[in-house]
Amino acid sequence: MPKLIIKDRSGKKSEIEFNSNFTLMEILRDNDYGIEASCGGCCACATCHVYVDEKWTNKLKNMDDDEESMLDQAFDIKNNSRLSCQIDLSEELDGLEIEIAPE
Amino acid sequence: MIEKTDVAIIGAGPVGLFAVFELGLLNIKCHLIDNLDKVGGQCAELYPEKPIYDIPSRPIVTGQELTDELIKQINPFKPQFHLNQQVDKITKTETGWIVETNIGTKVEAKCIVVAAGAGSFVPRKPPIENIENFENKNVFYAVRDKSMFSGKNLLIAGGGDSALDWTNELSKDSNVSLIHRRKDFRAAPDSVSKMQELETKGKIKFLKGQIKTISNTEDSKIILQYENDEEKSQIEVDYLLPFFGLKMELGPIADWGLNLHENLIKVDTEKFETSTPSIFAIGDINWYPGKLKLILSGFHESALMAQEVFKYCFPDKKNIFRYTTSSKELQKKLGV
């Protein structure tokens, strides 16, 4: 199974396997990474904020306006900030490295 | 003045609204209290335009449509709404509860139904160290009395409607700077073009970046350091008004002595009653083994909760089960 490499809020790195056809948020929430995702994944809050490792930013689908706008309500925004509910996982993302943004 | 009713429902989201229907069929009257300025909860506040596909018999419905139709459905039962206020305190009486809000509304009821979703919507606060020390002195998350800002230097932070609308409005009498992480804004296009016009005329100043620190000066002004990809800088102002939308938190409910499970209220799955008799919890705010946070689960929980609330409201009466399709009396209540 394809894997994700995740740095949690304490700085600890771990690997988890994922099924394609889920969003990154759904996998993070299911694995108790402290992702609030209060709107449930419809890009209507900003509580599933992650940083995507620079090696991977170009391999993801570009952010749409909705996601970019929603990020306005998140804090500690960086150039590699994304909302994890807007990242669809697929086999091609095997090895994707991300970091959970501060609450 | 204390208003009397049968049930005080805390939260006017879809599940709180449908509870009015299930209770109403059993002749139980309701008051609903919600922190938002409108009914519908998350459906109306977070995703009014977004489609929901898992409401039985509605292949597609938006958050706002669902809210509007629920209001139509419960209208025959004449629920009373108390919006823009949060229940701060509940007090046990001999016959039930007195529920009191932060603006002094008091409702006396035989039962309380907590249908508060993920909790109250409260302003999202930027994670700036020590910002709480400046709140309600130099930092305000809402504008209650705009005259206090007259002639002052303000920094407004954010890129949504509140940030832009207040930038445009307060720039009439104050010296306003607007800070946002990028030069695009999600606010309504009209507000954005008005703001840009004010900037061109030199009436307001736009700063690109994110605020990093706050500190005070000797004459009780504040200095805010901010940075973007190119530079770090700072600005001194009288007031900071951050507008970063709303988030949800459990709030005062956590202090009512109800048994919790990770910030959710534990209930049984027969009556959806909490650890305190005559207080019920339905919808996203409750927890029981197997709980799924779905609107349809909340609807089911409403119906079962109502059966038990009936016993508190009419201890001497027997509740005989009936269908709306066949009962003339239920149809009369519905006005059909």
Chai-1 contact restraints between the chains, C-beta under 6 A:
chainA,res_idxA,chainB,res_idxB,connection_type,confidence,min_distance_angstrom,max_distance_angstrom,comment,restraint_id
A,S38,B,A118,contact,1.0,0.0,6.0,A-B,restraint_1
A,S38,B,M248,contact,1.0,0.0,6.0,A-B,restraint_2
A,C39,B,L46,contact,1.0,0.0,6.0,A-B,restraint_3
A,C42,B,Y47,contact,1.0,0.0,6.0,A-B,restraint_4
A,C42,B,K50,contact,1.0,0.0,6.0,A-B,restraint_5
A,A44,B,L46,contact,1.0,0.0,6.0,A-B,restraint_6
A,A44,B,Y47,contact,1.0,0.0,6.0,A-B,restraint_7
A,S69,B,R186,contact,1.0,0.0,6.0,A-B,restraint_8
A,D72,B,G159,contact,1.0,0.0,6.0,A-B,restraint_9
A,D72,B,R186,contact,1.0,0.0,6.0,A-B,restraint_10
A,Q73,B,F244,contact,1.0,0.0,6.0,A-B,restraint_11
A,Q73,B,G245,contact,1.0,0.0,6.0,A-B,restraint_12
A,F75,B,P126,contact,1.0,0.0,6.0,A-B,restraint_13
A,F75,B,P127,contact,1.0,0.0,6.0,A-B,restraint_14
A,I77,B,R181,contact,1.0,0.0,6.0,A-B,restraint_15
